[in-house]
Amino acid sequence: MSELSYLEKLLDGVEVEWSNLGNLCDIFTGGEAPQKHIKGDTPTSDYQYPIYGNGAEIYGYADSYRIGQDAVTISSIGANTGTIYFRKAFFTPIIRLKVVIPKHSWLLPRYLFHYLSSQTINSKSSSVPNMNASDVKKLSIPIPCPNNPEKSLAIQSEIVRILDKFTALTAELTAELTAELNMRKKQYNYYRDQLLSFDNEDVPHLPMGQKDIGEFIRGGTFQKKDFMDAGVGCIHYGQIYTYYGTYTKKTKTHISAALAKKCKKAQKGNLIIATTSENDEDVCKAVAWLGSDDIAVSSDACIYKHNLNPKYVSYYFQTEQFQNQKRQYITGAKVRRVNADNLSKILIPVPSMAVQERIVSILDKFDTLTNSITEGLPREIELRQKQYEYYRDLLFSFPKPETASN
């Protein structure tokens, strides 16, 4: 039996009526809730709008201004305008949300959420996308069996049950894959630190800036505004901790050939290191450049030219041994930095090239496994989301009149 015939069986020939949300729901802006939906006292005139995080963390004046019913919220300003959320009581909406609460017990908030999630809700055309309550009131929704509340609730509940099951399966899969990923990362970190510690081996630990080991060269000249679709490859310092892994053969961005002539270049085998970040963890994140062409490197990054295995050095930058040394050289308050001169003082174990290559071979296997899980996680989640959307659209494929009733 097809999904569509299942919907037909579920409806069993009953009438489906389309109605505007303004007829069926109380719709208001966060921070302006009607008294009947507020838990506690009415806010005073000098009331400051509270902030919530993911519907759970409530701050400020939450105790006197919480919505006491399950509801749907719609982001009404900014880049996320039109995004639908389901909120369980109690929650405190900020002023950037439109709150939608059914007026009748025979309209399930969860049914409302799933249906609105299937719709494209357009915002007003302006420099800052936005929508007001009147825009939301005009949205229409199908109500099965409107003249029989008990039957209508049964149909809505069945649709909600099916779609909630897909939602739960996605959450379960995400949790399993995330747990597997975390376990692999811990295992990978442990073996990487063990392999690169050389605690019981006679391996010299030398300053990274020592003349016969390597030198640090500051990057500079180009900025994000200089990015182009094609041209000379470049790496911006911010990309090192948001986009790149241990090594790369391709750049995410490019700059013009004319600008590249003025830039500091990294050559094959060099490390590119972010020397600035807003947190200590990302300072000194590094990526080994293994591409054949020279590439430009931005300011707030430096190039490490050396005579070691490039992957070996990049893996070393990830170890706790390196992190412990790095921390003593971090400066700055809001913006955290480590300069090239201090990087030169950090010690690195320098075994034979054969040992470096052996360690790299082992760590590459761990790195590939970890990355395959990391890449697989969003891919699996996306597949589950598409599956949910497919069945959601089928379950809401009610015949729709050209104009919704008012």
C-alpha positions as CSV (number, residue, x, y, z in Angstrom):
1,M,0.0,0.0,0.0
2,S,1.5,3.4,-1.0
3,E,1.9,6.2,1.5
4,L,-0.7,8.3,-0.5
5,S,-3.3,5.5,-0.2
6,Y,-2.4,5.4,3.5
7,L,-3.4,9.0,3.8
8,E,-6.6,8.4,1.9
9,K,-7.4,5.5,4.3
10,L,-6.6,7.7,7.3
11,L,-8.9,10.4,6.1
12,D,-11.6,7.8,5.1
13,G,-13.4,10.3,2.9
14,V,-13.8,12.9,5.6
15,E,-13.9,16.6,4.7
16,V,-10.7,18.7,4.9
17,E,-11.1,22.4,5.6
18,W,-8.5,25.0,5.1
19,S,-8.4,27.9,7.4
20,N,-6.1,30.9,8.1
21,L,-4.0,30.7,11.3
22,G,-5.5,33.9,12.5
23,N,-8.9,32.2,12.8
24,L,-7.5,29.2,14.8
25,C,-4.6,30.5,16.8
26,D,-3.5,33.3,19.1
27,I,-0.5,34.9,17.4
28,F,1.7,37.5,19.1
29,T,5.2,38.7,19.3
30,G,7.6,37.5,22.0
31,G,7.8,40.0,24.8
32,E,4.1,40.9,24.3
33,A,2.3,37.8,25.4
34,P,-1.4,38.2,26.4
35,Q,-2.1,37.6,30.1
36,K,-3.9,34.3,29.5
37,H,-0.7,32.7,28.2
38,I,1.6,34.1,30.9
39,K,2.6,32.1,34.0
40,G,3.0,34.5,36.9
41,D,2.5,38.3,37.1
42,T,2.2,40.7,34.3
43,P,5.5,42.4,33.4
44,T,6.0,45.9,34.7
45,S,6.4,48.9,32.4
46,D,10.2,48.8,32.8
47,Y,10.3,45.1,31.9
48,Q,13.3,43.9,30.0
49,Y,12.8,41.2,27.4
50,P,14.2,37.9,28.6
51,I,16.5,35.6,26.6
52,Y,16.1,31.9,26.1
53,G,18.5,29.3,24.6
54,N,17.1,26.3,22.8
55,G,13.9,26.5,24.7
56,A,15.5,25.3,27.9
57,E,17.9,27.8,29.5
58,I,15.9,30.7,30.8
59,Y,17.4,33.9,32.1
60,G,16.4,37.3,33.4
61,Y,12.7,37.7,34.2
62,A,11.6,34.2,33.1
63,D,9.7,33.4,36.3
64,S,7.3,36.2,35.8
65,Y,7.0,35.9,32.0
66,R,6.8,32.3,30.9
67,I,4.4,30.9,28.3
68,G,2.5,28.2,30.1
69,Q,1.4,26.2,27.0
70,D,3.0,24.2,24.2
71,A,3.4,26.4,21.2
72,V,5.0,27.0,17.8
73,T,7.4,29.9,17.3
74,I,8.5,31.5,14.0
75,S,11.7,33.6,13.8
76,S,10.5,36.9,12.5
77,I,13.7,39.0,11.8
78,G,17.2,38.4,10.5
79,A,18.7,35.6,8.5
80,N,16.6,32.9,10.2
81,T,13.3,34.6,9.4
82,G,10.6,32.0,8.8
83,T,12.3,29.2,10.7
84,I,9.8,27.1,12.7
85,Y,10.3,25.7,16.2
86,F,8.2,23.7,18.6
87,R,8.3,24.9,22.2
88,K,7.2,22.9,25.2
89,A,5.8,24.8,28.1
90,F,7.3,26.6,29.9
91,F,9.4,28.8,27.7
92,T,10.1,32.5,27.5
93,P,10.0,34.0,23.9
94,I,12.2,36.9,22.9
95,I,10.8,39.8,20.8
96,R,12.3,38.4,17.6
97,L,9.8,35.5,17.7
98,K,6.2,35.2,16.6
99,V,4.4,32.8,19.0
100,V,1.5,30.7,17.6
101,I,-0.8,29.0,20.2
102,P,-4.0,27.1,19.1
103,K,-7.2,28.5,20.5
104,H,-9.0,25.1,20.4
105,S,-8.1,21.9,22.1
106,W,-8.9,20.0,18.9
107,L,-5.8,21.6,17.1
108,L,-2.6,19.9,18.2
109,P,0.5,22.3,18.5
110,R,2.6,19.4,17.3
111,Y,0.5,18.9,14.2
112,L,0.7,22.7,13.6
113,F,4.5,22.5,13.9
114,H,4.9,19.6,11.4
115,Y,2.6,21.3,8.9
116,L,4.2,24.7,9.1
117,S,7.7,23.1,8.8
118,S,6.6,21.8,5.4
119,Q,5.8,25.3,4.2
120,T,8.1,28.0,2.8
121,I,7.3,31.1,4.8
122,N,8.4,34.2,2.9
123,S,9.6,37.3,4.7
124,K,9.2,40.9,3.7
125,S,11.7,42.2,1.1
126,S,14.1,44.6,2.9
127,S,17.7,44.9,3.9
128,V,16.8,42.9,7.0
129,P,14.4,40.0,6.4
130,N,11.4,40.3,8.7
131,M,7.7,39.4,9.2
132,N,4.9,40.7,11.4
133,A,2.0,39.0,13.1
134,S,-0.4,39.8,10.3
135,D,1.9,37.9,7.8
136,V,1.6,34.8,10.1
137,K,-2.2,35.1,10.5
138,K,-2.6,34.8,6.7
139,L,-0.9,31.4,6.6
140,S,-3.5,28.6,6.0
141,I,-3.6,25.1,7.4
142,P,-5.6,22.0,6.6
143,I,-8.0,20.8,9.3
144,P,-9.3,17.2,8.7
145,C,-12.8,16.5,9.8
146,P,-13.5,20.0,11.2
147,N,-17.0,19.2,12.3
148,N,-16.0,16.2,14.4
149,P,-13.3,17.3,16.9
150,E,-12.7,13.7,18.2
151,K,-12.1,12.4,14.7
152,S,-10.0,15.4,13.8
153,L,-7.7,14.8,16.8
154,A,-7.4,11.1,16.0
155,I,-6.2,12.0,12.4
156,Q,-3.9,14.7,13.6
157,S,-2.4,12.4,16.3
158,E,-1.7,9.7,13.8
159,I,0.1,12.1,11.5
160,V,2.1,13.5,14.4
161,R,3.0,9.9,15.6
162,I,4.5,9.0,12.2
163,L,6.4,12.2,11.8
164,D,7.6,12.2,15.4
165,K,8.9,8.7,14.9
166,F,11.1,9.9,12.0
167,T,12.3,12.8,14.2
168,A,13.2,10.4,17.1
169,L,15.0,8.0,14.7
170,T,17.1,10.9,13.4
171,A,18.0,12.0,17.0
172,E,18.8,8.4,18.0
173,L,21.1,8.0,15.0
174,T,22.8,11.3,15.6
175,A,23.5,10.3,19.2
176,E,24.9,7.0,18.2
177,L,27.2,8.4,15.5
178,T,28.3,11.3,17.8
179,A,29.2,8.8,20.5
180,E,31.2,6.7,18.0
181,L,32.9,9.8,16.7
182,N,33.9,10.9,20.2
183,M,35.2,7.5,21.1
184,R,37.3,7.4,18.0
185,K,38.7,10.9,18.6
186,K,39.7,10.0,22.1
187,Q,41.4,6.8,20.8
188,Y,43.1,8.8,18.1
189,N,44.3,11.5,20.5
190,Y,45.7,9.0,22.9
191,Y,47.8,7.1,20.3
192,R,48.9,10.3,18.6
193,D,50.3,11.7,21.9
194,Q,51.9,8.3,22.8
195,L,53.6,8.1,19.4
196,L,54.9,11.6,19.6
197,S,56.0,11.7,23.2
198,F,59.3,9.7,22.9
199,D,59.4,9.6,26.8
200,N,61.6,6.5,27.0
201,E,63.6,7.0,23.8
202,D,66.8,8.9,23.0
203,V,65.2,11.4,20.7
204,P,66.5,15.0,20.7
205,H,63.9,17.7,21.4
206,L,65.0,20.8,19.5
207,P,63.7,24.4,19.2
208,M,61.5,24.6,16.1
209,G,63.3,27.8,15.0
210,Q,66.8,26.2,15.3
211,K,68.7,27.0,12.1
212,D,69.0,23.4,10.9
213,I,65.4,22.6,11.8
214,G,63.2,25.4,10.4
215,E,62.1,29.1,10.4
216,F,58.9,30.9,10.8
217,I,57.8,33.6,8.3
218,R,54.9,35.9,8.9
219,G,52.1,36.0,6.3
220,G,50.4,39.1,5.1
221,T,48.8,41.4,2.5
222,F,45.4,39.9,1.5
223,Q,42.1,39.9,3.3
224,K,38.7,38.1,3.0
225,K,37.4,40.8,0.7
226,D,40.1,39.8,-1.8
227,F,38.8,36.3,-2.3
228,M,38.0,35.2,-5.9
229,D,36.5,32.2,-7.5
230,A,39.7,31.4,-9.4
231,G,43.3,32.6,-9.4
232,V,46.2,31.9,-7.1
233,G,45.4,29.6,-4.1
234,C,45.4,31.2,-0.7
235,I,44.8,30.3,2.9
236,H,43.3,32.8,5.4
237,Y,44.2,32.2,9.0
238,G,40.5,31.8,10.1
239,Q,40.1,28.9,7.6
240,I,42.8,26.9,9.4
241,Y,40.5,26.2,12.5
242,T,37.2,26.3,10.7
243,Y,37.8,24.4,7.4
244,Y,41.2,22.6,7.1
245,G,42.4,19.4,8.8
246,T,45.9,18.1,9.3
247,Y,47.0,18.6,5.7
248,T,45.6,19.7,2.3
249,K,46.4,19.7,-1.4
250,K,43.8,22.2,-2.4
251,T,42.8,25.7,-1.1
252,K,39.3,26.7,-0.4
253,T,39.8,30.2,-1.8
254,H,41.8,32.2,-4.3
255,I,43.1,35.7,-4.9
256,S,44.2,37.5,-8.1
257,A,47.6,36.8,-9.6
258,A,48.5,40.5,-9.2
259,L,47.8,40.6,-5.5
260,A,49.5,37.2,-5.0
261,K,52.8,38.7,-6.2
262,K,52.8,40.9,-3.2
263,C,52.0,38.1,-0.7
264,K,54.1,35.8,1.4
265,K,54.0,32.3,-0.1
266,A,53.9,28.8,1.3
267,Q,55.6,26.1,-0.7
268,K,54.9,22.4,-0.8
269,G,55.7,20.8,2.6
270,N,55.4,24.1,4.6
271,L,53.1,24.4,7.5
272,I,50.6,27.3,7.7
273,I,49.8,28.3,11.3
274,A,47.0,30.5,12.7
275,T,48.7,32.8,15.2
276,T,45.5,34.6,16.2
277,S,42.1,33.4,17.6
278,E,39.4,34.3,20.1
279,N,40.2,31.2,22.2
280,D,43.3,29.4,23.3
281,E,42.4,26.1,21.7
282,D,42.4,27.5,18.1
283,V,45.6,29.5,18.5
284,C,48.4,27.7,16.6
285,K,46.2,25.4,14.7
286,A,48.2,24.3,11.7
287,V,47.7,22.7,8.3
288,A,50.4,21.2,6.2
289,W,50.4,22.4,2.6
290,L,51.0,19.4,0.2
291,G,49.9,21.0,-3.1
292,S,52.3,21.4,-5.9
293,D,51.8,25.2,-6.4
294,D,52.9,28.0,-4.1
295,I,50.0,29.6,-2.2
296,A,49.5,33.0,-0.5
297,V,49.2,33.2,3.3
298,S,47.2,35.9,5.1
299,S,48.3,38.0,8.1
300,D,47.6,36.6,11.5
301,A,49.2,33.4,10.2
302,C,52.7,32.3,9.6
303,I,54.6,29.9,7.4
304,Y,56.9,27.3,8.9
305,K,59.6,26.2,6.5
306,H,61.4,23.1,7.8
307,N,63.3,20.0,6.9
308,L,61.0,17.5,8.6
309,N,58.1,15.4,7.4
310,P,55.3,18.0,7.0
311,K,52.6,15.7,8.2
312,Y,54.7,14.7,11.2
313,V,55.0,18.4,12.2
314,S,51.3,19.0,11.7
315,Y,50.4,16.1,13.8
316,Y,52.8,17.3,16.5
317,F,51.0,20.6,16.7
318,Q,47.9,18.7,17.8
319,T,49.6,16.9,20.7
320,E,49.3,17.9,24.4
321,Q,53.0,18.2,24.5
322,F,52.9,21.1,22.0
323,Q,49.8,22.6,23.6
324,N,51.5,22.7,27.0
325,Q,54.4,24.6,25.6
326,K,52.2,26.9,23.5
327,R,50.1,28.1,26.5
328,Q,53.0,29.9,28.1
329,Y,53.4,32.2,25.1
330,I,49.8,33.2,24.5
331,T,49.1,36.9,24.9
332,G,46.1,39.2,24.6
333,A,42.7,39.4,26.2
334,K,39.8,39.2,23.8
335,V,42.1,38.3,20.9
336,R,44.6,35.6,21.7
337,R,48.0,35.5,20.0
338,V,51.3,33.6,19.8
339,N,54.0,35.4,17.7
340,A,56.5,33.7,15.4
341,D,59.4,34.5,17.7
342,N,57.9,32.5,20.5
343,L,56.9,29.7,18.2
344,S,60.6,29.4,17.4
345,K,61.3,28.5,21.0
346,I,58.9,25.6,21.2
347,L,60.7,22.2,21.3
348,I,59.8,19.4,18.9
349,P,61.1,15.8,19.1
350,V,63.2,15.1,16.0
351,P,63.6,11.4,15.3
352,S,65.0,10.0,12.1
353,M,63.1,10.6,8.9
354,A,62.2,6.9,8.8
355,V,60.6,7.1,12.2
356,Q,58.7,10.2,11.3
357,E,57.3,8.5,8.2
358,R,56.3,5.4,10.2
359,I,54.5,7.6,12.7
360,V,52.7,9.5,9.9
361,S,51.6,6.2,8.3
362,I,50.0,5.1,11.6
363,L,48.3,8.4,12.3
364,D,47.1,8.8,8.8
365,K,45.0,5.7,9.3
366,F,43.5,7.1,12.5
367,D,42.9,10.4,10.8
368,T,41.1,8.8,7.9
369,L,38.9,6.8,10.2
370,T,38.0,9.8,12.3
371,N,37.3,12.0,9.3
372,S,35.2,9.3,7.6
373,I,32.9,9.2,10.7
374,T,33.0,13.0,10.9
375,E,31.9,13.4,7.3
376,G,29.5,10.5,7.6
377,L,27.6,12.1,10.5
378,P,26.1,15.1,8.7
379,R,25.5,12.9,5.6
380,E,23.5,10.4,7.6
381,I,21.6,13.2,9.3
382,E,20.8,14.8,6.0
383,L,19.5,11.5,4.6
384,R,17.2,11.0,7.6
385,Q,16.0,14.6,7.3
386,K,15.1,14.1,3.7
387,Q,13.3,10.9,4.6
388,Y,11.3,12.8,7.2
389,E,10.5,15.6,4.7
390,Y,9.4,13.1,2.1
391,Y,6.8,11.4,4.4
392,R,5.8,14.8,5.9
393,D,5.0,16.2,2.5
394,L,3.0,13.0,1.6
395,L,1.0,13.1,4.9
396,F,0.1,16.8,4.3
397,S,-0.8,16.4,0.6
398,F,-4.4,17.3,1.3
399,P,-6.4,18.7,-1.6
400,K,-6.0,22.4,-1.4
401,P,-8.5,25.0,-2.7
402,E,-7.2,28.0,-4.7
403,T,-8.1,30.3,-1.8
404,A,-8.1,29.4,1.9
405,S,-11.3,30.2,3.8
406,N,-11.4,33.2,6.0
